[in-house]
Every structure is written in C-alpha cells, then in structure tokens.
Amino acid sequence: MTTISADAATGGQGAVLLLDRTRSVVDPQLRSTVESLPESIRRIAMYHFGWEHADGTPAEGAGGKAIRPALVLAATRAFGADPAPAVKAAAAVELAHNFTLLHDDIVDEDPTRRHRATAWTVFGIPDALMAGDAMSALALRLLAEDPHPASTAAAARLAACVIELCAGQQADCAFERRGPREVGLDEVVAMATAKTGALLGCACAVGALYAGAGEEEVAAMDAFGREAGLAFQLIDDLIGIWGDPGRTGKPAGADLVARKKSLPVVAALVSGTPAGEELAELYARPVLDAAAVRAAADAIERAGARDWAQAQAAERMARAVEQLSRAVPDLAAAGDLLALAEFVTRRNR
C-alpha cells in the first residue's frame, strides 16, 4: 500500500501531493465498492465519478479532489495511528459526499460538474436520484461490514451527518423561495455549517475514532472540520460568483444566475448599503441575464461582502486551528490536517 507521508503536506504543493496519494490508496477501495452496485445503477455512479463515459467505455476522470477521505486519513495519523485500517472509512465518507453531489446537481439544476455533463442531464432525474440513494446506503454498508472496532461509532456518526446535510440542503432550498430581504445572515451561516461543515467535521471525527481517540478529542476534531468547512464554503461561494469557468467547470456567476442566497450574497443584502439595495432589486427579478449577473457581482463587491467573506474565511480557519490544538496539542503532528485546511481555503478563484 502506498504510504502517505506527513512530510509531503507542507505548503500548497504538499497538499496536492497528499491528495494525490490519498486517491492512490482510497480509489481502489472506492471503485471496488461502487462496482458492487447493480449494473443499472453502477453505470451512473461510474459516470459520475469520471471513471466511465456515458456509453460505459473507460474514462480518465480523477473522481474528485478527495479532500474528505484525505481528512479521515490525516486525522488518524495526527493521533499517531496507522491510517491504513481507516481506508474503508475514508471511502465511506467519500461515497456519502458524492451522494450529496448527485442530489445537489438535481436540486440546483446544474448542467455541469467536473467539466462534464451532470449525471441527471445524461441519465435523467429518476435514475440519478436512485444512484445517489444507493451511494448513501453503500457508504453505511461499507462501515457496517468493516470489522474495525470503531466502525459502529463511525457509521452512527456518518448517518447523523447525512441527516444534518439533508436539513441543510432543505434550508438552502427554502431560502430560495423567500424574498431577498427575508433571509438573515445567522440563518445562512447555520445552513452552510450543516450543508458543508458537517461532513468535513464528520471526516475528521471518523479519522479520530479509527485512531482510538477519546470522546473529547473526537468532538474537538469534529469542531475543527466544521470550522474549516465553513471557511471552505465561504471561499466556494466566492468562486460561485467570481470563479474562472475554466477551473470550476461551471458557467461564470452560476450561483447568481440561480439567485442563490449564498453567504456573500446575504451579507450584501443585509449590509444596509445602497449596493445591497441594488442587489435586492436585481434578485427580485424572475430571471437574471448576463448583464444583470455582472451588475449583481459588482453590487456584492461594493457592499463589502466579498471582503467580508474573505475575512470570515480567515477567522473561521483561526477557530479551526484553535479546536485542532485542543485535540492534538502538538500541532506538528497535525501537519497534514493543517495543510489540507489551508489548501481548501486558498483555492484559485
């Protein structure tokens, strides 16, 4: 089995190497697990991961960044344990993540993911939904069949996390039905914590469980992941507005076209500034054309929300490090976790 060295995770390039090495150990488990699905569902899952084209012929897709499984293994290592026994748990967390992606793409009507057409646009909504449901069940089955003594606690934690994720997604959808002045910043922060932070926290907590960490350490690792997850979402929301389509695989301003009430959008809407009022008027329109999307992005920036989101991401990362130090007082042992957290909050916009 390939070794994932803690020394590799120093700086942004080190994090990239760490993610590559994580994929090298987790992808075989992930792929063999997906291949156990019934053929009609398997072909959708294989397409979603980028391993096959729609016609079933092999493809060269990487299957995602592997941030969450990397967190599982890095958390295990931070407590001085061998990460190899946690590979199945890492694959389970990645399956749960991809279940959410399949469903999110349908809910958000996203046409592309990872620079290719989303599964629902290729296979239809019902089949994509069923594939997502199957992935969620597959994640729990993988843990249920794992003889590791921490697998039962990990399965319970992952199941609770999925419920929280669903609640966060439901809140996100509910916000879209409310007027531009009817969503508070505290509400959207809670939604983002549930929708994004919960799974990163779960990944870190599962890794700690597989290392035999105590209850307080597991809770602190969960809190670390949640804070880092919120920082991740803040940056992701900025990318959803100003991201380069060549890097994101999605159209420019995709979140604005969908009139998503993301963190920077709501920060602008509640800013009490003229620019915030301009944004509210734009969001009240039934459709935003290209000119309106550019105007909305400009209004968000003039309202100070772009700077706010960047500052909040930095603050959340500081909180994350504080939580991590409670679990692992010698932060040198948690170098991989810190490198990953730094990586996800400094992605190219």
N, C-alpha and C positions, 0 to 999 in steps of 0.2 A: 504493500500500500504506500502511496506517495506521502511523504512527510510534509506537514505544513509548518514551516519554521516561524517562530516568533520574531526572529531577526529580519524576516522578509517584510514585516509590516512596519517599516519606518518611512514615513512620508507618503505622498500620494502614489508614487510608483510602487512602493511596497504594498500598499493596499490593493492595487491592481494585481500584483503578483499573488497576494493572498487569496483574492477572489478566484483567480485562475486555478490555483492549487486546490481551493475548495471544490470547484467544479470537477476537477480531476478525480476527487475521491467520492463526491456525493452523486455526480451524474450517473455513474454506473448503477448505483442503488436506485436512484430516482427513475431511470429509464426501465430497469427490470421490473420495478413496481408498476409503472404505467403500462408496460407490455402485458401485465396480468389482467388488464381490463378486457371485457368483451370486445370483439373486433369492431363493432359499430361505434362504440364509444372510444376505443383506443385510437382510431384513426383521427378523431377530432383532437384528442389530447396530444397525440404525436405532432399534429399540425400546429397546435397552439404553442408547444414548446420549441417549435422550429426544427424538429428532427425529421419531418416529412413534409413534402408538398401536398397540396390538396388531393392529388391523384394517388397518393400513397408512396410515391418514389422518394428515395432518401434526399434529405436537405442538409445544409451545413449550419443551421441555426445553433446558437450557443445556449438557448433555453433560458435566458435571463442573466442578470448580474450575479445572482447567488449571494446577495447581501445577507439574507436571513439565515440560510444554512451556515454561512461564514460566522455569523454571530453565535450560533449554537456551539460550534467547534471552538471558537475563540474564548467563549465563556467557560467551557470545560477546561481549556488549557490554563485560563487565568487562575484556577484553583489548584494547579499543579497536577491535574489528571490527564490521562491519555485520551485524546479526542476520538480515537478510532471506534470505541464502543458507542459513541454518540452519532455515528454517521446515519443510522436509520432514523433517529430523532430529527436530525437536520433535514433529511429528505421529507419527513412528515410535515415539518414546518413549511418547506418549500411547496409541497402539494397544497397545503391549506392556503398559502399565498396565491397560488395560481388558480385555485377555485374562486377566490375573490376577484381576480383579474378577469376571468371569463364572465362572471356576473356583472362586474363593473362596466365592461365594454358594452354589454347589452343595455344596462340601465342608462348609461351615458350616450348610447348610440355612437360610440367611437368607431370610425371606419378602419383605423389602422393601429397596430401595436407591433413594436419591434420591426418597423419598416416593412410590414406586410399586412395584408387584409386581415381583420379580426375574424375569429372563428365563426361568430354569429353571421357575419356577412357572407361567409363561404358555405356554411352548412345549415344556416337557418337558426332562428332563435330557439325553438324547442330542443334541437339536438345539442346546441352549445350549452343550454341550461342543464341538460342531463349530464353532459360531460363534466361541468363544474360540480354538480351534486356528487357525481361519482368520485371526483378527486377529493372532495371533503371526506367522504366515507373511507376512501383509500388511505388518507393520512391517519385516521384513527385506527384503521385495521393494522397499519404498519406498526404503530405503537403497541396495540393490543397483542400482537404476535411477537414482540420483542421481549426476550427473556431477561433483559436488564432489570435490576431491582427498582430503578427509577421510572420505568416505562408507564406504570399505572398512574403515578402522580403527574407525569408529563402529559398523558392522554387527557386526564381531567382538566389540566390547565389549558391545553390546546382547545378542548371542547368549549370551555368557558370563554376563551378568547374569541372563538368563532361566533359565539352568541353576541359578544360585545361588538365585534366587527359588523355583524348584521344590523345591530341597533344604530351604529354609527352611520352605516350606509342609508338606513331608513331616514335618519335625521337629515342627512345631506339631501336626500330627495325631497323631504318635506320643506326644507329651506327654499327649494326652487319654486315651490307653489306659493310662497309668501312674498309679499311686496319687498322692493329693495330697501325700504326703511324699517322693515319689520323683524330683522334678524340681528341679535346682539352679538358683540364680539365674544363674550363669555360662552355663548351657545356654540359658536363655530369652533372655538378652541376645544370645548368638550367633545364636539363631533370629530374633530381631527385627531384628538387623542385616542378616541375609540376606534376610528377607522384606520389609522396608520400606526399610532404609538403602541396600541395594544399588542400587535403581532411582533413588533420588534422587541417589546418587553417580554413577551412570551418566549421568543427565541433565546434571549439571554437567560431567562429563568430556567428554561429547559436544559440549557447547557450547564447551568449551576447544579440542577438536580442530578444530572448524569455524572457530575464530579463529586457527588455526595455532600454538597454544601448544606449548611443549616438553614432553618426557616428564615432567619433574619437576613442572611446573605442572599437567599433566593429572592426575597422581597426587594432588597436593595438593587439586585440585578434587574429585576422587572422594572423598577423605577428608573434605572439608568436607561434601559431600552425605550421606555415611554418618552422620556425627555428627549433623547436622541431622535426618536420617531417624530416628535412634534417639530423639531428642528428640520428634519428631513422633509416633512410636509410643507413647512414654510418655504423652503427652497423649491420644492416641487411645484408649489403654487406660483412662485415667481417664474419658473420655467414654463408653466402652463400659459403664461401671459407673454413673456418675452423670449421664450426658448427658440433656438435655431431648429427649424424643421428637419434639417439635415442630420442633426444629432438626436432629436427627440423622436423622430419618426411620425410626428403628428403635425397637422397644419399650425401655422403661427396663430397665436391668440385663440387656441381651441377652447380654452375654458371661458373666454369672453363670448365667443360665438354661442356657446351653450348657456351663457348667462349664469355661470356657476357662482355661488356665493362662497368663494374661497376666502382664506384668511386675509390676504391683502385687499381683496375687493371689499369685504365687510369693514376692514379697518378704514378704508377710504370712505365708505358710506356713512360711518358713524363719526367721521372726523370733524364735522361741523364746519367744513371749509366750502367755499364756492365750487371747488373742483369736485368735492364729494356730492354736491347737489347736481352738478353736471352728470356725474356717473349715475346717480339715481334716475335722472331723466332718461339717460340712454338705456338703462336696464329696464325701464318701464315700457320700452318698445317691444313689439311682438317678435321682431327679427332684427339682428344686428348685421349690416352689410360690412364689407371690408373697411370702408371709411369710418363707420361707427365703431368698429373694433379698434382701429388706430386711435380714435378720439377717446375711447374708454381707457385704453392703456395709458394715454397721456394724462387723463384725469386722475387715474390712480397714482401716478408718479407725482403729479403736482399736489395731490392731497397729502403727500408724505408717506403713503402706505408702502411704497417699495422700500424706502429706507427703514420704516418700522419693521417690516418683515425680516429684513436682513439683520437688524439689531436684535429682534426677538429670537432669531435662529441662534445667534451667538450667546444670548442669555440662557436659552434652553440647553445649549451644549455645556455651559458652565454648570448648570444644575445637574446635568447628566454626570459630569465628572465628579461632582460632589457625592452623588449617590454611589458611583462606582468605588470611590475611595472608602465608603462605609463597608462595602462587601470585600474589597481587595485593598487593604491599607497600603501595600507596596504596589504602587501603580506601574512600576516597571514590569511586573508580572502580567499586567493587563494591556501591554503594548498593542496587541492585535485589535482588541476592542476599541482602544482609542484611535488607532489608525483607521478602522472601519467607520467610526463615528465621524471622524474628520473628513473622510472621503465622501460620505453621503451628503454632507453639508457644504461641500466645496465643489460640487459638480459644475460642469460647464453649463452656462445659461444659454 
